[in-house]
Amino acid sequence: MILVTGGLGFIGSHTVVELQNEGFEVVIVDNLSNSSIDVLDKITKITGKQPLFEEIDLRDKQAVHQLFKKYTTISGVIHFAASKAVGESVENPLLYYENNLNSLIYLLQEGRNIGLANKLRSYHLQNQGLDTLAANWHLGFSADERSFELATILLKHLGISSIQLLSNNPLKSQALQAGGIKIDRMVPMLGRRNAFNQDYLKTKKQKMGHHLS
């Protein structure tokens, strides 16, 4: 399930249409301050499927918490719910700060809890001697549960057919290329090794093929 905030606005609604046409389940969050509920019917008419909808003000931290508690299968967030008029931002900067930054912070705080319990279980297994890959397998997961299909869809929608990919992960490159995106160049993201990450990085390189020195 993909959460689209500001999903009844111009850009948001077009994104929802593309997602639903590609088979994604979508939940829209919008406070209708700069949009109309009528757009929901138009999306349904175009795609043949009505997306889930919640009228929520993302400045309400508790409401955001309840949203993620209700929709436990959210696996991705596309965040369009932000104010953008320059004149209004100058006239009332604190309102813009509250709307654009606080709402983003609340989404990040709740979104990071997705799968957190299993992540903690994985860390516990690693403390017992399993590497990060073996811990995932032990919990019944594959090496990498992420899907890059959504990234491919959005890049194509923006008219982007080739990219430079900042990543060490060959699976990302393979997934994007399988979706029709040309990888002009992979740019490794190299960090410093230390006593805390050296075993993790060793597993990434030797067992998962990451491009690490």
C-alpha positions as CSV (number, residue, x, y, z in Angstrom):
1,M,0.0,0.0,0.0
2,I,1.3,3.5,-1.0
3,L,0.3,6.5,1.1
4,V,0.0,9.7,-1.0
5,T,-0.4,12.9,1.0
6,G,-2.0,15.8,-0.8
7,G,-3.4,13.2,-3.1
8,L,-6.3,15.2,-4.3
9,G,-4.2,18.1,-5.5
10,F,-3.1,18.4,-9.2
11,I,0.2,16.6,-8.9
12,G,-1.0,14.2,-6.2
13,S,-4.1,13.1,-8.1
14,H,-2.1,12.4,-11.3
15,T,0.3,10.3,-9.2
16,V,-2.6,8.3,-7.7
17,V,-3.9,7.6,-11.2
18,E,-0.6,6.3,-12.3
19,L,-0.1,4.2,-9.2
20,Q,-3.6,2.6,-9.5
21,N,-3.2,1.9,-13.2
22,E,0.0,0.0,-12.3
23,G,-1.9,-2.1,-9.7
24,F,-0.8,-0.4,-6.5
25,E,-3.3,0.0,-3.6
26,V,-3.4,3.6,-2.6
27,V,-4.6,5.5,0.4
28,I,-4.9,9.3,0.0
29,V,-4.5,11.8,2.8
30,D,-5.7,15.4,2.2
31,N,-7.1,18.1,4.4
32,L,-9.0,19.6,1.4
33,S,-7.5,23.1,2.2
34,N,-6.4,23.5,-1.4
35,S,-8.3,20.7,-3.2
36,S,-11.8,19.2,-3.6
37,I,-13.3,15.9,-2.6
38,D,-14.8,15.8,-6.1
39,V,-11.4,14.8,-7.4
40,L,-11.8,11.4,-5.7
41,D,-14.7,10.6,-8.0
42,K,-12.7,11.7,-11.0
43,I,-9.8,9.4,-10.0
44,T,-12.3,6.5,-9.6
45,K,-13.8,7.3,-13.1
46,I,-10.4,7.3,-14.8
47,T,-9.0,4.2,-13.1
48,G,-12.1,2.2,-12.3
49,K,-11.1,1.9,-8.7
50,Q,-11.8,4.2,-5.8
51,P,-8.7,4.8,-3.7
52,L,-8.9,4.8,0.1
53,F,-9.3,8.3,1.5
54,E,-8.7,10.0,4.9
55,E,-9.3,13.7,5.5
56,I,-6.5,14.5,7.9
57,D,-4.5,17.5,8.7
58,L,-0.9,16.2,8.9
59,R,0.0,18.9,11.5
60,D,-2.0,16.8,13.9
61,K,0.6,14.4,15.3
62,Q,-2.0,12.1,16.9
63,A,-4.0,11.9,13.7
64,V,-0.9,10.8,11.8
65,H,-0.2,8.2,14.5
66,Q,-3.7,6.8,14.1
67,L,-3.4,6.8,10.4
68,F,-0.3,4.4,10.5
69,K,-2.0,2.4,13.2
70,K,-5.1,1.9,10.9
71,Y,-3.1,1.1,7.7
72,T,-0.5,-1.3,8.9
73,T,0.5,-2.4,5.3
74,I,1.8,1.0,4.2
75,S,5.1,0.3,2.5
76,G,5.8,3.7,0.9
77,V,5.0,7.3,1.2
78,I,4.8,10.0,-1.5
79,H,4.5,13.4,0.3
80,F,2.9,16.2,-1.7
81,A,1.0,17.9,1.2
82,A,2.9,21.1,1.5
83,S,2.3,24.8,1.0
84,K,4.1,26.4,-1.9
85,A,2.9,30.0,-2.6
86,V,5.9,32.3,-2.1
87,G,3.8,35.4,-1.2
88,E,1.9,33.5,1.5
89,S,5.1,32.1,2.9
90,V,6.5,35.6,3.4
91,E,3.3,36.9,5.0
92,N,3.0,34.0,7.4
93,P,6.3,32.1,7.6
94,L,5.4,30.3,10.9
95,L,2.3,28.7,9.3
96,Y,4.5,27.4,6.5
97,Y,7.1,26.1,8.9
98,E,4.4,24.3,10.9
99,N,2.7,22.9,7.8
100,N,5.7,21.9,5.7
101,L,8.2,20.8,8.3
102,N,6.1,19.5,11.2
103,S,4.0,17.4,8.9
104,L,7.1,15.9,7.3
105,I,8.6,15.2,10.7
106,Y,5.4,13.4,11.9
107,L,5.3,11.3,8.8
108,L,9.0,10.3,9.2
109,Q,8.5,9.5,12.8
110,E,5.6,7.2,12.1
111,G,7.0,5.7,8.9
112,R,10.2,4.6,10.5
113,N,8.1,2.3,12.8
114,I,7.1,0.1,9.8
115,G,8.8,-3.2,10.3
116,L,10.6,-2.0,13.4
117,A,9.8,-5.1,15.5
118,N,11.4,-7.4,12.9
119,K,14.4,-5.1,12.6
120,L,14.9,-5.3,16.3
121,R,14.6,-9.1,16.1
122,S,17.2,-9.1,13.4
123,Y,19.6,-7.0,15.5
124,H,19.1,-9.4,18.4
125,L,20.0,-12.4,16.2
126,Q,23.1,-10.5,14.9
127,N,24.2,-9.9,18.5
128,Q,24.0,-13.7,18.9
129,G,26.4,-14.2,16.1
130,L,24.4,-14.3,12.8
131,D,25.3,-11.8,10.1
132,T,22.7,-9.5,8.7
133,L,21.8,-11.8,5.8
134,A,21.5,-14.9,7.9
135,A,19.3,-13.0,10.4
136,N,16.9,-12.0,7.7
137,W,16.7,-15.6,6.4
138,H,16.1,-16.8,10.0
139,L,13.1,-14.5,10.3
140,G,11.7,-15.8,7.0
141,F,12.7,-12.8,4.9
142,S,14.8,-12.5,1.7
143,A,18.1,-10.7,1.5
144,D,16.3,-7.4,0.6
145,E,12.5,-7.1,0.8
146,R,12.4,-3.7,-0.9
147,S,10.7,-3.2,-4.3
148,F,12.1,-0.6,-6.7
149,E,9.1,-0.9,-9.1
150,L,7.6,2.4,-7.8
151,A,10.9,4.3,-8.5
152,T,10.8,3.0,-12.1
153,I,7.2,4.1,-12.6
154,L,7.8,7.6,-11.3
155,L,11.0,8.0,-13.3
156,K,9.1,7.0,-16.5
157,H,6.3,9.3,-15.6
158,L,8.8,12.2,-15.3
159,G,10.2,11.3,-18.7
160,I,13.5,10.1,-17.3
161,S,14.9,7.1,-19.1
162,S,18.5,7.0,-17.9
163,I,20.2,7.9,-14.6
164,Q,23.4,7.9,-12.6
165,L,22.7,5.7,-9.6
166,L,24.3,6.6,-6.3
167,S,24.4,3.1,-4.7
168,N,26.6,0.2,-3.8
169,N,23.8,-2.3,-4.3
170,P,23.8,-4.2,-7.7
171,L,20.2,-5.3,-7.1
172,K,19.0,-1.7,-7.4
173,S,20.7,-1.4,-10.7
174,Q,19.3,-4.7,-11.9
175,A,15.7,-3.8,-10.8
176,L,15.8,-0.4,-12.4
177,Q,17.2,-1.8,-15.7
178,A,14.6,-4.6,-15.7
179,G,12.0,-1.8,-15.5
180,G,13.4,-0.1,-18.5
181,I,15.7,2.5,-16.9
182,K,19.2,2.8,-18.3
183,I,22.0,3.0,-15.7
184,D,24.6,5.3,-17.3
185,R,26.9,4.9,-14.3
186,M,26.9,3.5,-10.8
187,V,28.5,5.8,-8.2
188,P,29.6,3.9,-5.1
189,M,28.7,5.5,-1.7
190,L,31.8,4.8,0.3
191,G,32.0,5.3,4.1
192,R,34.5,4.7,6.7
193,R,34.9,1.3,8.2
194,N,35.1,0.9,12.0
195,A,34.8,-1.7,14.7
196,F,31.0,-1.4,14.7
197,N,30.3,-1.8,10.9
198,Q,33.1,-3.8,9.5
199,D,31.3,-7.2,9.8
200,Y,28.1,-5.7,8.3
201,L,30.0,-4.3,5.4
202,K,31.9,-7.5,4.9
203,T,28.6,-9.4,4.6
204,K,27.3,-6.8,2.1
205,K,30.4,-7.2,-0.1
206,Q,31.0,-10.9,0.1
207,K,27.5,-12.3,0.2
208,M,25.4,-9.6,-1.5
209,G,27.9,-8.3,-4.0
210,H,27.9,-4.7,-2.9
211,H,30.5,-2.5,-4.5
212,L,32.6,-1.8,-1.5
213,S,36.4,-1.4,-1.2
